[in-house]
Amino acid sequence: MLVSAGVEVVAGAVAEAEVVAEVVAGAEAVAVVEAVVVAGAVAVAEVVAVVEVVAVAEVVAVVEVVAGAVAVAGAGVVAEVVAEAVAEAGVEVVAEAVAVVEAVAVAEAVVEVVAGAEAEAVAGVEVEAEAVVVDLQLKAIQGAEALPKYVK
């Protein structure tokens, strides 16, 4: 069982992230985020997060974040993202993401999350946002040097 997501952050810098999580029904999962920031400089970050899940089959999600406001996810994933961006020579993007999945049957659902609002679940997928926080800190550096891991 896998949870996979692509994240795009637009605010003077562009970040592409891939989230892969192993999900065990009624247990915990570990999500690893690898992100690349492009804005005259490149950074690679790895984030490890603990995700509580009740029962999930296979979840594939795409999350788009624009200047800390809107997130759109697919297939039963609730993602609340807050992003700050300082667009200078060295771009710094800080994002907080909440993602908890509680699904009966994962169909092709669309979940919309607007900062501070509740999510809409479509296509018979029950989704509940509970407490899972992933702190994603991306600092643009020259070249493709890897940043240290951040564990929340």
C-alpha positions as CSV (number, residue, x, y, z in Angstrom):
1,M,0.0,0.0,0.0
2,L,1.5,3.3,-1.1
3,V,0.7,6.9,-0.8
4,S,2.3,9.0,-3.5
5,A,2.1,12.7,-4.1
6,G,3.7,15.4,-6.2
7,V,3.9,18.9,-4.8
8,E,4.4,22.1,-6.8
9,V,5.2,25.4,-5.0
10,V,5.0,28.6,-7.0
11,A,6.3,31.9,-5.4
12,G,9.5,33.0,-7.0
13,A,10.7,29.5,-6.7
14,V,9.5,26.2,-8.0
15,A,9.6,23.0,-6.0
16,E,8.8,19.5,-7.1
17,A,8.3,17.0,-4.3
18,E,7.6,13.3,-4.3
19,V,6.0,11.7,-1.2
20,V,6.1,8.0,-0.7
21,A,4.5,6.4,2.3
22,E,4.0,2.8,3.3
23,V,0.5,2.4,4.7
24,V,-0.6,-0.4,7.0
25,A,-4.3,-0.6,7.9
26,G,-4.9,0.8,11.3
27,A,-1.2,1.5,11.9
28,E,1.3,4.2,11.2
29,A,3.2,5.1,8.0
30,V,6.4,6.8,7.3
31,A,6.4,9.4,4.5
32,V,9.6,10.5,2.8
33,V,9.6,13.8,0.9
34,E,12.2,14.6,-1.7
35,A,12.0,18.1,-3.1
36,V,14.0,20.1,-5.6
37,V,13.9,23.9,-5.7
38,V,14.7,25.7,-8.9
39,A,15.2,29.5,-8.8
40,G,18.7,30.3,-9.9
41,A,19.8,27.7,-7.4
42,V,19.0,24.1,-6.6
43,A,18.3,22.4,-3.3
44,V,17.4,18.9,-2.3
45,A,15.6,18.1,0.9
46,E,14.4,15.0,2.6
47,V,11.6,15.1,5.1
48,V,10.4,12.2,7.3
49,A,6.9,12.3,8.7
50,V,4.6,9.9,10.6
51,V,1.2,9.5,9.2
52,E,-1.8,8.0,11.0
53,V,-4.0,6.0,8.7
54,V,-7.1,3.8,9.3
55,A,-7.4,1.9,6.1
56,V,-6.2,2.9,2.7
57,A,-5.7,0.9,-0.4
58,E,-3.6,2.8,-2.9
59,V,-3.6,6.6,-2.9
60,V,-2.1,8.8,-5.6
61,A,-2.3,12.6,-5.0
62,V,-1.2,15.8,-6.7
63,V,-0.9,18.9,-4.5
64,E,-0.5,22.3,-6.0
65,V,0.5,25.2,-3.7
66,V,0.5,28.8,-4.9
67,A,2.0,31.4,-2.5
68,G,0.7,29.7,0.6
69,A,-3.0,29.5,-0.3
70,V,-4.6,26.7,-2.2
71,A,-4.0,23.0,-2.3
72,V,-5.7,20.5,-4.6
73,A,-5.3,16.8,-4.0
74,G,-6.6,13.7,-5.7
75,A,-7.7,10.3,-4.4
76,G,-8.7,10.9,-0.8
77,V,-5.8,12.8,0.5
78,V,-6.3,15.9,2.7
79,A,-3.5,18.3,2.3
80,E,-3.4,21.6,4.1
81,V,-0.4,23.6,3.0
82,V,0.9,26.9,4.3
83,A,3.9,28.3,2.4
84,E,6.1,31.3,2.8
85,A,8.5,32.4,0.2
86,V,11.3,34.9,0.2
87,A,12.3,35.4,-3.4
88,E,15.8,36.8,-3.4
89,A,19.2,35.7,-4.7
90,G,18.9,32.8,-2.3
91,V,15.3,31.7,-2.3
92,E,13.8,30.2,0.9
93,V,10.6,28.3,0.9
94,V,9.0,27.1,4.1
95,A,5.9,24.9,4.0
96,E,3.8,23.1,6.6
97,A,1.7,20.3,5.3
98,V,-1.1,18.3,7.0
99,A,-2.0,15.1,5.4
100,V,-4.1,12.4,7.0
101,V,-6.0,9.7,5.1
102,E,-9.0,7.8,6.3
103,A,-10.7,6.1,3.4
104,V,-13.2,3.3,2.9
105,A,-12.7,2.9,-0.8
106,V,-10.2,5.0,-2.6
107,A,-11.7,6.0,-5.9
108,E,-10.7,8.9,-8.1
109,A,-11.7,11.5,-5.6
110,V,-10.8,15.2,-5.7
111,V,-10.2,17.0,-2.4
112,E,-9.9,20.7,-2.3
113,V,-8.3,22.5,0.6
114,V,-8.2,26.2,1.1
115,A,-6.1,27.5,3.9
116,G,-8.1,27.2,7.1
117,A,-11.1,25.7,5.4
118,E,-12.6,22.2,5.4
119,A,-12.1,19.8,2.6
120,E,-14.6,18.5,0.1
121,A,-14.4,14.8,-0.6
122,V,-15.8,13.5,-3.9
123,A,-16.4,10.0,-5.3
124,G,-17.4,8.1,-2.2
125,V,-14.2,8.6,-0.3
126,E,-14.4,9.5,3.4
127,V,-11.5,11.7,4.4
128,E,-10.8,13.1,7.8
129,A,-8.1,15.6,8.6
130,E,-6.5,14.8,12.0
131,A,-3.1,15.4,13.4
132,V,-0.2,14.8,11.1
133,V,2.2,17.5,10.4
134,V,5.1,17.5,8.0
135,D,7.4,20.4,8.2
136,L,9.1,20.9,4.8
137,Q,11.9,23.4,4.8
138,L,13.6,24.1,1.5
139,K,16.6,26.4,1.2
140,A,17.9,27.2,-2.2
141,I,21.7,26.6,-2.4
142,Q,24.1,26.6,-5.3
143,G,24.4,23.4,-7.2
144,A,22.5,20.3,-6.0
145,E,23.8,19.8,-2.5
146,A,21.5,17.9,-0.1
147,L,20.1,19.5,2.9
148,P,19.9,17.6,6.2
149,K,16.8,15.6,7.2
150,Y,14.0,17.3,9.1
151,V,12.0,15.0,11.4
152,K,8.8,16.3,13.0
